[in-house]
Each structure stands twice: as structure tokens, then as C-alpha cells.
Amino acid sequence: MRLLIVTDAWHPQVNGVVVTLDHTVDGLRRNGHDVHVLSHEGFRTVPMPGYPEIRLAVGARAGVTRRIESLDPDAIHVATEGPLGLAVRAYCVRSGRPFTTAWHTQFPEYVHARTRLPLAWTYAWLRRFHRPSAAILVGTPAIRDRLTRRGFERLALWSRGVDADLYAPGTRDGKLPRPIFLNVGRIAVEKNLESFLRLDLPGTRVIVGDGPARAALQFRYPDAVFTGTLRGAALSAWYREADVFVFPSRTDTFGLVMIEAMACGTPVAAYPVDGPLDVVAHGTSGFLDPDLRRAALAALSLDRAAVRAHALRYSWDEATRQFERAALGLGRYQ
């Protein structure tokens, strides 16, 4: 089938949405599908407020129409609710083309953390955005249940996977004082990193990533190690080196970095909230506790082989099959 995936989040960004779409596109192509990505590339762009490294397409409506009609896809999946997602949604509604959407981020909570805008307002707007979708793909049962309570319908599970060859146990060089407590991800207010950095923990705290809050946090916590953004083998090495992966976010829909850490044998410490509740096996691959310090210290005792075994339950092949069932069931040849 010919599939068009529409996303406002794309390379060179480094985040869970881009990683997920990368693996999904590769998997779909291996399964014989003709997959095309419609991103900001080729459009005039402006930096996203607060996230200047994210470029948003502007004035894309006419270009979107031309590209869709030229490609004539069998199915359309709108991955994000940004300008491109809005333009493609409008085209599909206007032309009667079916499409699916996805819920990758807790956008209402992100907006609330930055602007204090009431959650109900943003959820109302998102219900309107997703209402025409034939299926809304969500990462975990907890997110599905949360959105059901918020009035969303036609929710389908689309899990995530891990590259078990790249993210795997290996040599640990021991250059930093142990235990090493690690976080990987975007350094922004919605990630709640200060809840991790202010913990009274022994050893070393390491932050891998970048974002608008980095300078302020690096100034306030000079004893923490900030590496900047890392990819591939360099990122995997930090996952392996860590004794515990600390995930303080309360707003993530999945938390792909937790699986990557666990695949390297590193247990997770997190709050018992959406994302960790579905991803972490409490007492086996990590600890979930309202007291994040207690969770981090308890995780030190876990068996790293058992931690990796839990992570290997997550497969990109299975995640791709879930996507095929939910998003490609709309094709005219089905």
C-alpha cells in the first residue's frame, strides 16, 4: 500500500516522535509498503516558540494539497497536531479522504506547565482536532484510558520497541563516582528534571540532552554532568554506564528512553504515573514511587539481566504490526 505519514516533528530533531516514526517507516518498507513522509522539508518555516530548533511549516495549505493529490496515497496518517497536521486534516475533511491520527505527547499538560492555560481548554481543542480521525493511535493502555475519560473515541494501541543490538549491556568504564544516576531527553520544564537534580543522592547525576532549560539547570546544579545531545553508540554507552535511569516526567505518554535504558540493563526509577506504569515492571525492571529518591536508591538492588529481559518484550516489529492494523486498514484495497 502507498502510505503518507504527515509529521511536524522530523529530522534533525531528536525526540521520541522522530525515533518512533523512523522505526515505523523502516518496518513498513520492509513489509512491502510504499511509505512517504510529509514534513517541514520544502516549506517555508519559522522556529517554534520556546523550541527554536523545531521548525514549523507556514503557508503550507496549497503545497499540502498538491503533494497529496500527486501521490494519491491509499492511507494517510497524521502524526502531529502542528501546522502540517492541521493542513492535512483540513484537506482530508474537505475531500472526504479517511485518515488516522496519533497521540504522541501530553500536549495539554505541556502547555499548562508553560502558560498555566487550563487543561480543559487544550483538551477541547484536541478533541476537535482528532474527532474526524478513523483511529487515534496511543502508546499505552493508561493513555487510552485517560483519553477515554476525556471524551476521545476510536482509540487504538500502538506500542513502541527498542533496538536491542544498539542498546545492549557491555563494558562500563567507571570513570565517574558511583552510583551514576542518568536522565536522557529534552531539557525543558515539562520534563520535571529539577525534581531529579535536587534529590539528595550519592555518586554522580548525568543529564544527556539539550533544550531551553539547560543553561538555567546547569547553573543551578554545577555538580551534575551535562553532556549535550548524543546519538547511537555514544548514547548507548551512557545508558550502560549508568546504575539507575531516573525518569522524573509526569507528562510523557510512553517514555521510549526508559526502554532503551532497560535494554542496556539499567533499571528505572520513576513516579507511578502514565508512561512508567505501563513500561516499567515494578520491582523487576525498576521502582515506581511517589518518593523519587526512594525509587532511585531501591533500583540499585535490581538484577541487570532481569531488567534487560523485560525491555526485550518491546519489539519494533510488533509495534509496526499494530500500526498496520490501525492505520493501513483504511486502504482502498483492503
N, C-alpha and C positions, 0 to 999 in steps of 0.2 A: 504493500500500500504506500501511497505517497502522503506523507505527513508533514505538516508545517507546525513547528514549535515557535511560539512568539514569546520573547522574553526581554524585559528591560534590564535584566542582570546578565551580563555576559563578559567574556574576556575583554580587558586584562584583569577584571575584578577577581578577587579570591574570597569566596564565601561558599556556604553550603548549597545555595541555589545553583551556582555555576558548576560546582563539583557534581551535584546530582544530575543536572542536565547533561553534562559531559558524558557521564557513565551511561545514562539512559539513551542518548543518541548513539553511542558506540554499540550498546546492546541491541538496539532496534536495527541498526545497519547489519550487524552480524546475523540477525534473524531474517534478513532479506528485505527490509523495508527501505524505501527511498525517503530519507529524512532531510528536511531543510530547516534552518534556523533563521528566523527574522529577528534581528537585534538592532541596536542603535547604529551599527555599521552602515554607512552610506547615507545617513541622515544628518542634518544639522543638529548639533547637540549643545546642551548647556549643562553646567555642573549641578548636581543635586544639592539643594541647601543642606548644609551640615555634613555632607558626604561628597566633597568636591571631586574625589576620584571616580565617582559614579557619574557617567554621562547619560543624560536623558534626551531622547529624540524630541524635537519640536517640529510642528508643522508637518507631521508625518501622514496625515489622513490620505491625501491623494496618492502618495507613494505606496502606502499600505495597500490601497485598492488595486493599483497596477500590479503589484507583486503577487497578490493573492490570485487575481484573475489570470495572470500569466502562468503561474504554477498550477492552478486548478487542483488543489490538494484533495485527497479523499477524506482527510480528517484534519482538524485544526485544534491545537492545544494552546491555550493562553496561560502562560506560567506565572505572570506577574500582573499587578494591578496599576502599573505605571502608564505613561503616555502611549507607548506602543500597545499595551494590553487594552487600554481604553479605545484606541483607534480600531483595533481588530475586532473587539467586542461590538462596537457600533456598526462596523461593516457586516458582521455576521448577523446581527439582529435585523439590520436593514435588508439584507439579501436573503434571509431565511436559511443561511448555512448553519448547521449544527456545530457546536464546539464544546470543549471541556475546559475547565479551569483548575487551578491548584491553590492550596493554602500553604505557602512556604514559611511565612513569618507571622508572629502575633503583632500585626501592624497597629491595631488599636492601642495595645499596651506600649508599643514603641512611641507612638505619637503622644500618648498620655505622659510618659516619662519625660518627654522633652518640652511639652507645651501645656500640660495639665488639661488638655481638651477632654471632656467627658467621654468615657469609653462608649457609652450608648450612641453617641453621635457617629463615631467612626464605624461601629458595628452596623449601624443603619445604612451607611453609605456602602459598606462592603456587601451587605445582604442584597442591595440593589444591583451591585456590580455582578455578583455571582448568580443571581436569580435565573437568568436565561440559560445558564450552563446546563448541559445534559448530565454532567457529573462534576463534582468538586473533589479533587484528589487530595487526601490528607495523609500525613505521615504516621500517625499513631491512633489507636483506639481512644486514648484520652482526649486528643484534639477533636476527633469525630464526636465524642460525647459532649465536649464543651460547645462546639458549634451547633449541635442539635439543640442544646438548651437555649442557644441564642437565636434559634429560628431558621437555621440553614437546612436545606434539604438536598437529597440526592448526593450523599457523601460516600466516597469510595476510598478504601485504603490503598496507599501507595507507599510502601516502606522504603528503606534505604539499605545500602550494602557497604562493604569495605573491601579494599584491595589487600587481600591477605598476604600477597607476596611483598608488596612495598611496606605495609605496616605489619611488622613481624618482630619477634624477640631477636636479640643479637647482643653484640658487645656493648658494655656500658663502661665509659672511660673513668668515671669517678673524679672528675676534676673539681667539682663544686662540693661544698659541705653538704652532707646528707642529714636528714632526708630531703629530697628535692620535690617540691610541690609545684606543679605545672598547670598553666592555663594556655590554651590556644584559641585564637579567634579575633574578632573585631574589637578594638578597644574603644568602646562607646558606652554612653550612660546606660543604655538598655541592657547591657551585658552584666551590670551589677558587679563589676570587677573589684570595686573598693571593699565589698563585703569579704572578698578573699584576701586582698592585700593588707587589711587591717587586723587580720587574725594573728593571735599570738602563737606562732608555730616555730618549731625548731628548724634548723637547716637553712635551705635556700628556697625562695619563691622565684619562679621564672614565668615571664609573660612572652609568648610568641604571637606576633601580630602587630597591627598598626590601626590607627583610627583617630578620630578627632579628640578623644580624651587622653591620648598617650602622653603628651607633654605635661599636662597637669598631674597625672598619676605618677609619672616618672620623677617629677619634682617632689611630690609629697612622700614618695616611698623610695628613697635613694638606695636602700639596701636590696631591693628587688632587681632582678636581671631582666632587662627588656631587649629582646633580640631583633625586633622588627619582623617583617613578613618573611616566612620561609616556606619552601615547597619541596616536594619529592623526598629524596634521601635525607636532606638536611632537616626537614621537619620530622621524618620518621625517627631520626637519631635522638631528637629531644623527647619524643614520646617514649622511646626505650629507656632513655637515661632517667626519666622521672620515676619517683617512687609512688606518687599519687597524682592523679589528674583531678584538679579541683574545678568544678563547674558551678559557678555561683548564679548563673542566669535563672530568672524566674519566668522568662517570657519566650523561650525558644519552643518551636513546635516539634523538634526532634533532637538536635544536638549531634550532628554527624561526627564531630570531633571526639565525642565520648567513645564511639565505636572504634575509631582509629587508634585512640589511646589503649583501649582494652585489647585490640588485636596485637598490640606490642607487649601485652602482659601487664600493663599499668592499670591498677584499679581506679575507680572513680569515686569522688566524694561530691555529693550534690544535695540540694534541697529536695524534699519529696513533692515535686510539682510536675506538671505536664512536661513531657520530654523524658527526664530521668526516670519517672515512674514506669514508662514503657520500655526504656532502653537498658536500664541497669538492673541486674539481679541482686537485690539487697542481700548482703551477707556472703555473696559469691563473687560477683564482679565489681562490687563497690558497696558503699554505705550511703543511705539516704537518711538525713536527719535535719530537723529544723535548726539544730546547732551545727553549723558547718565545720567548726573546729573539731567537734567531737567526731563527725563523719570522716574528716581528713585523717585524724590520728588512728581511728579504728581501721581505716582502709589499709594502713601499713601492714597489718597482720595477714592480709589475704594472699592466697596462693596464686602466683602469676600465671601458672599453666592453666588453672581453672578460669582465670579472668579471660585469657585468650580463647579458651574453648567456648565461652559464652559469646564472645564477639563473632566467632565464625558461624553463628546461627544466622547472621545477616549477610545476604548474598545479593550482589547487583543483578545476577541472572533472574532471581526470583522477583526482585523489585521491578525489573523490566517486564516480566510476565504480568505483574499486577497492572503496570501502566498499559500494556497492550489490551488487557481485558476491559479496562475502564475507558481509555481514550480512543483506541482503534476500533472498538465495537461500533463506532459511528460511520464507518466507511461505507461507501455506496455498494461495495462488492461483498459486504457481509451478509 
